[in-house]
Every structure is written in structure tokens, then in C-alpha cells.
Amino acid sequence: MEFNREKFIDQLKRNESDWDFIIIGGGATGLGIAVDAASRGYKTVLLEQSDFAKATSCRSTKLVHGGVRYLQKGDVRLVREALHERGFLRKNAPHLVKSQRFIIGNYLWWEKPFYTIGLTFYDLLSGTMGLGHSKPMSKNEVIKCVPQIVREKLKGGVSYYDGQFDDSRMAINLMQTAVENGAVIVNHTKVSKLLKDSDGIISGITAVDMIDGGSLELKGQCIINATGIFVDSIIKMDNPEEKPLVRPSQGVHLVVDNSFLGGEDAIMVPKTSDGRVMFGVPWHNRVILGTTDVPVKDFVLEPVALDEEVDFILETAGRYLTKKPQRKDVLCVFAGLRPLAAPKKNSNGTKTKEISRSHKLLVSHSGLVTITGGKWTTYRRMAQDTVNIALKTKKLPSRPCKTKKLKIHGYLKNSEGIEWLNIYGSDKDKIFLLQKENPLYEKKLHEAFDFTVGEVIWAVREEMARTIDDVLSRRVRALYLDARASVEMAPVVAEIMAEELKEDKKWETRQINEFTEMAKAYILS
Ligand SMILES: Cc1cc2nc3c(=O)[nH]c(=O)nc-3n(C[C@H](O)[C@H](O)[C@H](O)COP(=O)(O)OP(=O)(O)OC[C@H]3O[C@@H](n4cnc5c(N)ncnc54)[C@H](O)[C@@H]3O)c2cc1C
């Protein structure tokens, strides 16, 4: 199976009409829909304006979870659905989703019984799809698992299990799964216009190839708007009068060295000083701290962390960890925008925490199907609902959803472990083979990481990476693990990519400059 962007573009130019599904947006939601539609046997195409998972889908807390905090709010249905989806993801992508133990340190007498009861209920809601049992812990047990936890007034703790994953690697594997099921998928291709027939029904799209400036026109039955925080811009192409559906809420994370937790367990702070939930989660040999939840106005691909968000996370982490992270310890700061579906009557000033976290599906008079909200964990269910709704409104033959048991590309049992290459699952052996082709391919890209020259070549040939950002941010996670080191790696990555893509020195310089400029927002000064 080939994952070749240029061949896919040629295929689209030769085959402009008769698509069953045209999906706009290559984040978790759009890619999930492509997998669902293609695996049911529908002729499916997906267009992503930038790279797969470039927007919100590479900036999550990396949890595959039911959402303990929604349980606190009594939203049992939402939690149960997410816990079941968590189980499907763990089963279908065991190379990417692992079971992670979380520990809540208890500092007040009532916390242990309270969280033990709540988390036992959380376990029960997952039914047979549980990842492990929650249990109360003594003070010594907590300290053993989280050596850096603040011990003063610590009374004990409660542990529970949730899923943990790599979000952009999952997106790449979903793209490959969709292609293996017959879909045509291209990144760096922006939908610029919706086409309508003489009855005003949407019949296709036009798009611009953001790499060579070429244009595409595609016709099809079901046009799906899965553009996350950008759904309103597509809705406006359909009906300029339509009211906004989404309000973005910004969440920030900090990445620090794993010595700040000191063990393999994650911590969860159920109630920060302002009533939010905060996590400290081990991830690729680092720790992710976060997140915040701040309403913002701008709909951008590269949101920037606010200083107060950074300070809040450092201050909260400092309250629970003896080794208190400072600004200088932050290896990367990243911000993401949640596509929260606004309530129908949105009064100004509504707190983002109160806006619906479940997904919203709408079908316009002209037949545009829009899906937004939800979370990574529930992408499969969101896709199933979207395809079902689209089929109801169009005259396509109905076929059952197959994704509950569909293995995701790279599927490999027992491929967990701290070694980075395990993230590739069944592709790991192919990368080894590639590295053996040439001794240069085994060379590390930077002393801070195990990433090799061979992985850059793999990313270009097999995962449709076309920019330095595609490689360093979402194929290997260098930008997110150590932003400064990733900038230092940019020139060597540019050189390898230029050779693969037959680009010149000018391209290399432009790529290095663009990446360096972008990465500045990920580095704390
Ligand atoms: C801070 C934060 C933490 C989170 N943590 C978690 C977590 O731990 N677990 C969890 O389950 N969920 C989490 N989520 C939620 C989850 O990340 C999102 O729900 C999910 O990634 C949204 O995916 P999406 O595909 O809808 O949107 P996006 O990922 O934003 O994808 C939309 C895509 O559409 C593309 N697009 C836009 N316009 C066009 C156009 N004209 N043409 C073509 N393409 C276009 C964009 O470039 C983008 O790639 C978190 C979210 C945030 C913000």
C-alpha cells in the first residue's frame, strides 16, 4: 500500500466526480469519519488544509479517558460512552494506547473515601472494558509511586486507571487505515469553496493545493465539515447568515523532565485553586503538566500560551511536587483550542467549563453535515454517528459500521515499552530494515533524542510528511518534547527531506526559517 500524496492528488485530478463522502478536515474527527466511511465500502476522500492533526488533535493531554471530572458533574452518560470508546481504542490500537495508573494524593480526611467511591463507580461504568481497578493507598504507597509528591499533611491516596496515547501518531495511523480501506487522503490541501447544484444542494467542493498552488474540484454525495474550531468558516461558505456554532477554549500544557514526577505513575489534582482538574502525565520519557481552560476569541492554527496560564500551571504543580518546576525547566509549552459546541442560546460570559463537551452534529438545508465538539477518545463514535446521519439524508445504500473491531494501522499487541520505536507498532520492523539499508540512516538526529535519519525518510515516504513541521511536530514529537532541541535539528531534517522530495537549497532555507519562527512560541524565555 502506498501513502503517496502526489499520487493521490493525481488520482483526484483524474477522478473528480462520484465520491460518496468528501470530508473536510484531517484531525481526529475527519480521519475517524474517513476510516468509518471507507471501511463500510463508500468511495471516500479527505482533504486537510495543513497537516494531519496540525490543529487541536496534536495538542491534547494525551489521555484516552472517560473524564473523571464529568463524573463530578454527574454527566454519567457522557462518561460511560467515553469509557466504552476508551476500551475500543485500547483493543484496536494497542501499540498506541496504554493503560496508565493515576494517583490522587489525599490531604484532607474525607478525600480518600470520597474518591475511592467515585472512582469505583468510574470502574463500574467501564463494564468489561476496564483498564484496571481503582484502590485506596496508604501514604507510604503514594510516596513510593510518586517520589516527588509533597509529603507534608499527605494522608494517603487513591489510584485509578485510564488510557494514555500519542495523539498525532494516532492521527497518522488513522490516515493509513483509511487509505488501506480504499480512501484517498491528502494533506496540505485547503477547501476554498462549496459547490451547489441548481436546487441549492451541496454537490462538491473546490480546493487549493497549498504546496504547488494547483486547484481541485470534486463532486460527491455527502460533504462533511469536520474542521474542529474552524467549522464556522465552512458553514459560512454554505450560508453566510448562519450564527457561529463553536466557541474556542484554550488549554495549555507544559512539558518538563520526568524527574519532576520521579516515577511511572501519573498524578491527578481533582480540584485546583480555581476548581479545575490538573494532570501530571509521563509521556515519552517526559512529563506533561496541564491543562488550563480559558475562553479565547481567535480561531488560529498556532495558538499561543498566555503568561498567566503558564504561571498557573507552574504554581499548581509546585504545590503538589517537592521538585518545583520553574520557567527555565520547561522544555516545551503548547496551546490547543477546544472546539466547544456553544449552547443554542449562548449568553455572553458563559464559562467554557459549562459549555457542552459532547459532540454536536448538524445537517444544513443544503445538506452540509457538520460535526464538532467531543474529544479524541470518542472520535470513533463521533464518526459512526456522522456517517449514519449523512446516510439518512442521502440516497446511498446503508451499510453497517465496522470500526468497533477494525484494527488500526500499526496494530501490534505487547508493543508497549519506553523505547520510542514501539510507537510504530508493526511498522517498527520496516523502519529497522530501512535503517539497515544505509549506515547513515541509523544516525541519531540530535543527542537529546533517539530519533534517526531513517525516521525522517520513513515519514516522507510512508506518512506523507512534506514540511519540517510535519516531521518534527507530528511524526516524531521532537517539538513537543524539547522545542529548543527541535530547532537545532531543523537544518539536518531539511537536508534529508530536500533529498527525498527533490527540493533545492532555497526550499531548505525557507523551511528552516518557517519552522524556527513557529517554534519560538513553544519555547519559554
Ligand atoms: C488542551 C486540550 C486538551 C485535550 N485533551 C484531550 C485528551 O486528553 N483526551 C481527549 O480525548 N481529548 C482531548 N482533547 C480534545 C481533542 O483534542 C479534540 O476534541 C480533537 O482533537 C478535535 O479534533 P477535530 O478533528 O474535531 O479538530 P482538529 O484537530 O482541529 O481538526 C480540524 C482540522 O480541519 C482542518 N481544516 C480547517 N479548515 C479547513 C479547510 N478549509 N480545508 C481543509 N481542512 C481544514 C484543520 O487544519 C484541522 O487539522 C483536548 C483538547 C484540548 C484543546
PDBQT file of the ligand as one rigid body, heavy atoms in Angstrom, charges set to zero:
ROOT
HETATM    1  C1  LIG A 601      -5.888  21.448  25.599  1.00  0.00    +0.000 C 
HETATM    2  C2  LIG A 601      -6.692  20.275  25.136  1.00  0.00    +0.000 A 
HETATM    3  C3  LIG A 601      -6.526  19.041  25.740  1.00  0.00    +0.000 A 
HETATM    4  C4  LIG A 601      -7.267  17.948  25.298  1.00  0.00    +0.000 A 
HETATM    5  N1  LIG A 601      -7.031  16.732  25.850  1.00  0.00    +0.000 NA
HETATM    6  C5  LIG A 601      -7.732  15.661  25.443  1.00  0.00    +0.000 A 
HETATM    7  C6  LIG A 601      -7.433  14.391  25.969  1.00  0.00    +0.000 A 
HETATM    8  O1  LIG A 601      -6.519  14.212  26.767  1.00  0.00    +0.000 OA
HETATM    9  N2  LIG A 601      -8.190  13.353  25.543  1.00  0.00    +0.000 N 
HETATM   10  C7  LIG A 601      -9.205  13.504  24.654  1.00  0.00    +0.000 A 
HETATM   11  O2  LIG A 601      -9.882  12.520  24.362  1.00  0.00    +0.000 OA
HETATM   12  N3  LIG A 601      -9.471  14.695  24.091  1.00  0.00    +0.000 NA
HETATM   13  C8  LIG A 601      -8.751  15.773  24.450  1.00  0.00    +0.000 A 
HETATM   14  N4  LIG A 601      -8.967  16.988  23.886  1.00  0.00    +0.000 N 
HETATM   15  C9  LIG A 601      -9.983  17.112  22.828  1.00  0.00    +0.000 C 
HETATM   16  C10 LIG A 601      -9.457  16.664  21.470  1.00  0.00    +0.000 C 
HETATM   17  O3  LIG A 601      -8.122  17.025  21.293  1.00  0.00    +0.000 OA
HETATM   18  C11 LIG A 601     -10.315  17.304  20.374  1.00  0.00    +0.000 C 
HETATM   19  O4  LIG A 601     -11.669  17.062  20.647  1.00  0.00    +0.000 OA
HETATM   20  C12 LIG A 601      -9.998  16.753  19.000  1.00  0.00    +0.000 C 
HETATM   21  O5  LIG A 601      -8.620  16.770  18.746  1.00  0.00    +0.000 OA
HETATM   22  C13 LIG A 601     -10.719  17.588  17.936  1.00  0.00    +0.000 C 
HETATM   23  O6  LIG A 601     -10.448  17.038  16.689  1.00  0.00    +0.000 OA
HETATM   24  P1  LIG A 601     -11.076  17.652  15.376  1.00  0.00    +0.000 P 
HETATM   25  O7  LIG A 601     -10.689  16.784  14.258  1.00  0.00    +0.000 OA
HETATM   26  O8  LIG A 601     -12.523  17.885  15.590  1.00  0.00    +0.000 OA
HETATM   27  O9  LIG A 601     -10.412  19.083  15.242  1.00  0.00    +0.000 OA
HETATM   28  P2  LIG A 601      -8.952  19.459  14.698  1.00  0.00    +0.000 P 
HETATM   29  O10 LIG A 601      -7.920  18.574  15.243  1.00  0.00    +0.000 OA
HETATM   30  O11 LIG A 601      -8.781  20.914  14.955  1.00  0.00    +0.000 OA
HETATM   31  O12 LIG A 601      -9.034  19.181  13.150  1.00  0.00    +0.000 OA
HETATM   32  C14 LIG A 601      -9.709  20.002  12.253  1.00  0.00    +0.000 C 
HETATM   33  C15 LIG A 601      -8.873  20.075  11.005  1.00  0.00    +0.000 C 
HETATM   34  O13 LIG A 601      -9.599  20.753   9.974  1.00  0.00    +0.000 OA
HETATM   35  C16 LIG A 601      -8.644  21.405   9.165  1.00  0.00    +0.000 C 
HETATM   36  N5  LIG A 601      -9.290  22.430   8.346  1.00  0.00    +0.000 N 
HETATM   37  C17 LIG A 601      -9.839  23.589   8.764  1.00  0.00    +0.000 A 
HETATM   38  N6  LIG A 601     -10.327  24.285   7.709  1.00  0.00    +0.000 NA
HETATM   39  C18 LIG A 601     -10.080  23.532   6.597  1.00  0.00    +0.000 A 
HETATM   40  C19 LIG A 601     -10.311  23.708   5.213  1.00  0.00    +0.000 A 
HETATM   41  N7  LIG A 601     -10.899  24.831   4.744  1.00  0.00    +0.000 N 
HETATM   42  N8  LIG A 601      -9.918  22.741   4.351  1.00  0.00    +0.000 NA
HETATM   43  C20 LIG A 601      -9.319  21.601   4.794  1.00  0.00    +0.000 A 
HETATM   44  N9  LIG A 601      -9.044  21.407   6.115  1.00  0.00    +0.000 NA
HETATM   45  C21 LIG A 601      -9.428  22.352   7.000  1.00  0.00    +0.000 A 
HETATM   46  C22 LIG A 601      -7.657  21.974  10.190  1.00  0.00    +0.000 C 
HETATM   47  O14 LIG A 601      -6.409  22.300   9.625  1.00  0.00    +0.000 OA
HETATM   48  C23 LIG A 601      -7.584  20.858  11.217  1.00  0.00    +0.000 C 
HETATM   49  O15 LIG A 601      -6.475  19.998  11.006  1.00  0.00    +0.000 OA
HETATM   50  C24 LIG A 601      -8.220  18.100  24.272  1.00  0.00    +0.000 A 
HETATM   51  C25 LIG A 601      -8.368  19.343  23.658  1.00  0.00    +0.000 A 
HETATM   52  C26 LIG A 601      -7.606  20.414  24.079  1.00  0.00    +0.000 A 
HETATM   53  C27 LIG A 601      -7.746  21.723  23.420  1.00  0.00    +0.000 C 
ENDROOT
TORSDOF 0
